[in-house]
Amino acid sequence: TVGLIGSTHATTAATIKNIVVWDANITGGQQVGGIVGNMGAAATTIDNVLVKGNIKGTGSVGGLVGYFQGSSLTNSAVLGSTIAENSGSTGNYFGGAIGVIVSSSLAATINNVKVSSTTVSNPGDNYTGGFIGSIDKAGTVIKNSSTSANVLAGSLYVGGFAGMIPTGTIGNASSTISEPCSATGTVTGVQHVGGFVGWVSNSGTAIYDAYATGTVAGTSTLTGT
């Protein structure tokens, strides 16, 4: 578990705000993030942070948070960064902002988070997205957020915004801000590849007020824009 902050406590809430991490070189194994490697299951909030750098790991790797169990991430950005799998390693869940949101007792809210001029590279494994690798937490809401990251993955579930969404909501209907969620980078993968989401696996998932404009390429028929 590696980041500016390795992990936050599972039962004690924390507030992390007004932080800039610039020209970082962060390398670890599982759960690696530019701000927090493992955001614990307490009501932790992250607000107004900026990351620029190279962030590498074997799995659950994100520009801001690698392994997200906390409460909220708002008003933050990843700029000019590389989010990548360690050379020769294997592992899942790579995202421009968040590696994976996992199930916990808390509802996860992501609002006004931007990823730009960034590359997300996971040549060996699954669940890779320009914004988030996978959402595994029911009730997750992501709104008013965007990514222009270029995504390159060597396996399954690859999306310009999210690699996979089993559960959750992406959109801004509950917000007064009119900016939608978007993905504008190029996306390259193998199977289940999409300009916005690689794979939506749950009928209860809602995606609205969202768009993708990037070029999409895959080697399977399960590829779409």
C-alpha positions as a Markdown table, in Angstrom:
| # | Residue | x | y | z |
|---|---|---|---|---|
| 1 | Thr | 0.0 | 0.0 | 0.0 |
| 2 | Val | 1.8 | 3.1 | -1.3 |
| 3 | Gly | 1.0 | 6.8 | -1.8 |
| 4 | Leu | 1.7 | 10.2 | -0.4 |
| 5 | Ile | -0.4 | 8.6 | 2.4 |
| 6 | Gly | -0.2 | 4.8 | 2.4 |
| 7 | Ser | -3.6 | 4.1 | 3.9 |
| 8 | Thr | -6.2 | 5.8 | 6.0 |
| 9 | His | -7.8 | 4.2 | 9.0 |
| 10 | Ala | -10.7 | 1.7 | 8.6 |
| 11 | Thr | -12.7 | 3.1 | 11.5 |
| 12 | Thr | -11.4 | 6.7 | 12.1 |
| 13 | Ala | -12.5 | 9.3 | 9.6 |
| 14 | Ala | -9.9 | 11.6 | 8.0 |
| 15 | Thr | -10.1 | 14.8 | 5.8 |
| 16 | Ile | -7.4 | 15.2 | 3.2 |
| 17 | Lys | -7.5 | 18.5 | 1.3 |
| 18 | Asn | -5.5 | 21.3 | -0.4 |
| 19 | Ile | -2.6 | 19.2 | -1.5 |
| 20 | Val | -0.4 | 19.3 | -4.6 |
| 21 | Val | 1.8 | 16.3 | -5.5 |
| 22 | Trp | 4.0 | 17.4 | -8.4 |
| 23 | Asp | 6.5 | 15.4 | -10.5 |
| 24 | Ala | 6.0 | 12.4 | -8.3 |
| 25 | Asn | 7.5 | 9.0 | -8.9 |
| 26 | Ile | 5.5 | 6.4 | -6.9 |
| 27 | Thr | 6.1 | 2.7 | -7.3 |
| 28 | Gly | 4.6 | -0.1 | -5.3 |
| 29 | Gly | 2.8 | -3.4 | -5.4 |
| 30 | Gln | -1.0 | -3.6 | -4.7 |
| 31 | Gln | -3.0 | -0.5 | -3.8 |
| 32 | Val | -1.0 | 2.4 | -5.1 |
| 33 | Gly | -2.2 | 6.0 | -5.5 |
| 34 | Gly | -0.9 | 9.5 | -6.0 |
| 35 | Ile | -2.6 | 10.7 | -2.8 |
| 36 | Val | -3.7 | 7.5 | -0.9 |
| 37 | Gly | -2.9 | 3.9 | -1.7 |
| 38 | Asn | -5.8 | 2.4 | 0.4 |
| 39 | Met | -8.6 | 4.8 | 1.4 |
| 40 | Gly | -10.0 | 3.0 | 4.4 |
| 41 | Ala | -13.7 | 2.2 | 5.1 |
| 42 | Ala | -14.2 | 5.1 | 7.5 |
| 43 | Ala | -16.0 | 8.3 | 6.3 |
| 44 | Thr | -12.8 | 9.7 | 4.8 |
| 45 | Thr | -13.0 | 12.6 | 2.4 |
| 46 | Ile | -10.5 | 14.0 | -0.2 |
| 47 | Asp | -11.0 | 17.5 | -1.5 |
| 48 | Asn | -9.0 | 19.9 | -3.7 |
| 49 | Val | -6.0 | 17.8 | -4.5 |
| 50 | Leu | -3.8 | 17.7 | -7.6 |
| 51 | Val | -1.4 | 15.0 | -8.8 |
| 52 | Lys | 1.2 | 15.0 | -11.6 |
| 53 | Gly | 3.7 | 12.2 | -11.9 |
| 54 | Asn | 4.4 | 8.6 | -12.6 |
| 55 | Ile | 2.4 | 6.1 | -10.6 |
| 56 | Lys | 3.1 | 2.4 | -11.0 |
| 57 | Gly | 2.0 | -0.8 | -9.3 |
| 58 | Thr | 0.9 | -4.4 | -9.7 |
| 59 | Gly | -2.8 | -3.8 | -9.1 |
| 60 | Ser | -5.4 | -1.4 | -7.8 |
| 61 | Val | -3.5 | 1.7 | -9.0 |
| 62 | Gly | -4.9 | 5.1 | -9.5 |
| 63 | Gly | -3.8 | 8.7 | -10.1 |
| 64 | Leu | -5.4 | 9.8 | -6.8 |
| 65 | Val | -6.5 | 6.7 | -5.0 |
| 66 | Gly | -5.6 | 3.1 | -5.7 |
| 67 | Tyr | -8.1 | 1.2 | -3.5 |
| 68 | Phe | -11.2 | 3.3 | -2.6 |
| 69 | Gln | -13.3 | 2.3 | 0.4 |
| 70 | Gly | -14.0 | 5.8 | 1.7 |
| 71 | Ser | -16.7 | 8.4 | 1.4 |
| 72 | Ser | -16.0 | 11.1 | -1.1 |
| 73 | Leu | -13.5 | 12.5 | -3.6 |
| 74 | Thr | -14.2 | 16.0 | -4.8 |
| 75 | Asn | -12.8 | 19.0 | -6.7 |
| 76 | Ser | -9.5 | 17.3 | -7.7 |
| 77 | Ala | -7.4 | 16.5 | -10.7 |
| 78 | Val | -4.7 | 14.3 | -12.3 |
| 79 | Leu | -2.6 | 16.2 | -14.8 |
| 80 | Gly | 0.1 | 15.0 | -17.2 |
| 81 | Ser | 0.6 | 11.6 | -15.5 |
| 82 | Thr | 1.4 | 8.0 | -16.3 |
| 83 | Ile | -0.6 | 5.3 | -14.5 |
| 84 | Ala | 1.0 | 2.0 | -15.3 |
| 85 | Glu | 1.5 | -1.6 | -14.4 |
| 86 | Asn | 5.0 | -2.5 | -13.2 |
| 87 | Ser | 7.1 | -4.1 | -16.0 |
| 88 | Gly | 6.6 | -7.9 | -16.0 |
| 89 | Ser | 3.9 | -7.9 | -13.3 |
| 90 | Thr | 0.3 | -9.0 | -13.5 |
| 91 | Gly | -2.6 | -7.4 | -11.7 |
| 92 | Asn | -6.1 | -5.8 | -12.2 |
| 93 | Tyr | -7.7 | -2.4 | -11.7 |
| 94 | Phe | -5.9 | 0.6 | -13.2 |
| 95 | Gly | -7.6 | 4.0 | -13.5 |
| 96 | Gly | -6.6 | 7.6 | -14.2 |
| 97 | Ala | -8.1 | 8.8 | -11.0 |
| 98 | Ile | -9.1 | 5.6 | -9.0 |
| 99 | Gly | -8.0 | 2.0 | -9.4 |
| 100 | Val | -11.1 | 0.4 | -7.9 |
| 101 | Ile | -14.0 | 1.4 | -5.6 |
| 102 | Val | -14.8 | -1.7 | -3.5 |
| 103 | Ser | -17.7 | -2.6 | -1.3 |
| 104 | Ser | -17.9 | -1.1 | 2.1 |
| 105 | Ser | -20.6 | 0.3 | 4.5 |
| 106 | Leu | -20.3 | 3.7 | 3.0 |
| 107 | Ala | -21.8 | 5.2 | -0.2 |
| 108 | Ala | -19.0 | 6.5 | -2.4 |
| 109 | Thr | -19.5 | 9.9 | -4.1 |
| 110 | Ile | -17.1 | 11.3 | -6.7 |
| 111 | Asn | -17.8 | 14.9 | -7.9 |
| 112 | Asn | -15.9 | 17.3 | -10.1 |
| 113 | Val | -12.7 | 15.2 | -10.7 |
| 114 | Lys | -10.7 | 15.7 | -13.9 |
| 115 | Val | -8.0 | 13.6 | -15.5 |
| 116 | Ser | -6.1 | 15.2 | -18.4 |
| 117 | Ser | -3.0 | 14.7 | -20.5 |
| 118 | Thr | -2.5 | 11.3 | -18.9 |
| 119 | Thr | -1.8 | 7.7 | -20.0 |
| 120 | Val | -3.3 | 4.6 | -18.3 |
| 121 | Ser | -1.4 | 1.5 | -19.3 |
| 122 | Asn | -2.1 | -2.1 | -18.1 |
| 123 | Pro | -0.7 | -4.3 | -20.8 |
| 124 | Gly | -1.1 | -7.6 | -18.9 |
| 125 | Asp | -4.4 | -7.7 | -17.2 |
| 126 | Asn | -8.1 | -6.6 | -16.8 |
| 127 | Tyr | -10.2 | -3.7 | -15.6 |
| 128 | Thr | -8.6 | -0.6 | -17.0 |
| 129 | Gly | -10.2 | 2.8 | -17.4 |
| 130 | Gly | -9.3 | 6.4 | -18.2 |
| 131 | Phe | -11.0 | 7.5 | -15.0 |
| 132 | Ile | -11.6 | 4.3 | -12.9 |
| 133 | Gly | -10.7 | 0.6 | -13.4 |
| 134 | Ser | -13.9 | -0.8 | -11.8 |
| 135 | Ile | -16.8 | 0.2 | -9.6 |
| 136 | Asp | -17.6 | -2.7 | -7.2 |
| 137 | Lys | -19.6 | -0.7 | -4.7 |
| 138 | Ala | -23.4 | -0.5 | -5.0 |
| 139 | Gly | -24.7 | 3.0 | -4.7 |
| 140 | Thr | -21.6 | 4.7 | -6.0 |
| 141 | Val | -22.3 | 8.0 | -7.7 |
| 142 | Ile | -19.8 | 9.7 | -10.1 |
| 143 | Lys | -20.8 | 13.1 | -11.5 |
| 144 | Asn | -19.4 | 16.2 | -13.2 |
| 145 | Ser | -16.2 | 14.3 | -13.9 |
| 146 | Ser | -14.1 | 13.8 | -17.1 |
| 147 | Thr | -11.0 | 12.2 | -18.5 |
| 148 | Ser | -9.0 | 12.7 | -21.6 |
| 149 | Ala | -6.6 | 9.9 | -20.7 |
| 150 | Asn | -5.4 | 7.5 | -23.4 |
| 151 | Val | -6.0 | 3.9 | -22.3 |
| 152 | Leu | -3.9 | 0.9 | -23.3 |
| 153 | Ala | -4.7 | -2.5 | -22.0 |
| 154 | Gly | -3.7 | -6.0 | -23.0 |
| 155 | Ser | -6.8 | -8.0 | -21.9 |
| 156 | Leu | -10.4 | -7.6 | -20.9 |
| 157 | Tyr | -12.8 | -4.8 | -19.7 |
| 158 | Val | -11.3 | -1.6 | -21.0 |
| 159 | Gly | -13.1 | 1.7 | -21.2 |
| 160 | Gly | -12.4 | 5.4 | -21.9 |
| 161 | Phe | -14.0 | 6.2 | -18.5 |
| 162 | Ala | -14.4 | 2.9 | -16.7 |
| 163 | Gly | -13.3 | -0.6 | -17.4 |
| 164 | Met | -16.2 | -2.2 | -15.7 |
| 165 | Ile | -19.4 | -1.1 | -13.8 |
| 166 | Pro | -21.2 | -3.9 | -12.0 |
| 167 | Thr | -23.1 | -1.3 | -9.9 |
| 168 | Gly | -23.4 | 2.4 | -9.4 |
| 169 | Thr | -24.5 | 5.6 | -11.2 |
| 170 | Ile | -22.6 | 7.9 | -13.6 |
| 171 | Gly | -24.2 | 11.2 | -14.4 |
| 172 | Asn | -25.2 | 14.5 | -13.0 |
| 173 | Ala | -29.0 | 14.6 | -12.8 |
| 174 | Ser | -28.8 | 15.2 | -9.0 |
| 175 | Ser | -26.4 | 18.1 | -9.5 |
| 176 | Thr | -27.0 | 21.7 | -10.4 |
| 177 | Ile | -23.8 | 21.7 | -12.5 |
| 178 | Ser | -24.6 | 21.1 | -16.1 |
| 179 | Glu | -21.2 | 19.6 | -17.2 |
| 180 | Pro | -21.6 | 15.8 | -18.0 |
| 181 | Cys | -19.2 | 13.0 | -17.5 |
| 182 | Ser | -17.0 | 12.4 | -20.5 |
| 183 | Ala | -14.2 | 10.4 | -21.9 |
| 184 | Thr | -12.2 | 11.8 | -24.9 |
| 185 | Gly | -9.0 | 9.7 | -25.0 |
| 186 | Thr | -8.1 | 6.8 | -27.3 |
| 187 | Val | -8.9 | 3.3 | -26.0 |
| 188 | Thr | -7.1 | 0.1 | -27.0 |
| 189 | Gly | -7.8 | -3.3 | -25.5 |
| 190 | Val | -8.7 | -6.9 | -26.4 |
| 191 | Gln | -12.2 | -7.8 | -25.4 |
| 192 | His | -15.1 | -5.8 | -23.8 |
| 193 | Val | -13.6 | -2.5 | -25.0 |
| 194 | Gly | -15.7 | 0.7 | -25.0 |
| 195 | Gly | -15.2 | 4.4 | -25.6 |
| 196 | Phe | -17.0 | 5.1 | -22.3 |
| 197 | Val | -17.3 | 1.8 | -20.4 |
| 198 | Gly | -15.9 | -1.6 | -21.3 |
| 199 | Trp | -18.5 | -3.7 | -19.6 |
| 200 | Val | -21.7 | -3.0 | -17.7 |
| 201 | Ser | -22.7 | -6.2 | -15.9 |
| 202 | Asn | -25.7 | -5.1 | -13.8 |
| 203 | Ser | -29.2 | -4.1 | -15.0 |
| 204 | Gly | -29.4 | -1.6 | -12.1 |
| 205 | Thr | -26.5 | 0.5 | -13.3 |
| 206 | Ala | -27.5 | 4.0 | -14.6 |
| 207 | Ile | -25.3 | 6.0 | -17.0 |
| 208 | Tyr | -26.8 | 9.3 | -18.2 |
| 209 | Asp | -25.6 | 12.7 | -19.4 |
| 210 | Ala | -22.3 | 11.2 | -20.5 |
| 211 | Tyr | -20.4 | 11.0 | -23.7 |
| 212 | Ala | -17.2 | 9.6 | -25.3 |
| 213 | Thr | -15.4 | 10.8 | -28.4 |
| 214 | Gly | -12.1 | 8.9 | -28.5 |
| 215 | Thr | -11.0 | 6.3 | -31.0 |
| 216 | Val | -11.7 | 2.7 | -29.8 |
| 217 | Ala | -9.7 | -0.4 | -30.9 |
| 218 | Gly | -9.9 | -4.0 | -29.9 |
| 219 | Thr | -9.3 | -7.5 | -31.3 |
| 220 | Ser | -12.7 | -8.9 | -30.4 |
| 221 | Thr | -16.2 | -8.4 | -31.7 |
| 222 | Leu | -17.1 | -7.2 | -28.2 |
| 223 | Thr | -15.9 | -3.7 | -29.0 |
| 224 | Gly | -18.0 | -0.6 | -29.3 |
| 225 | Thr | -17.9 | 3.2 | -29.2 |
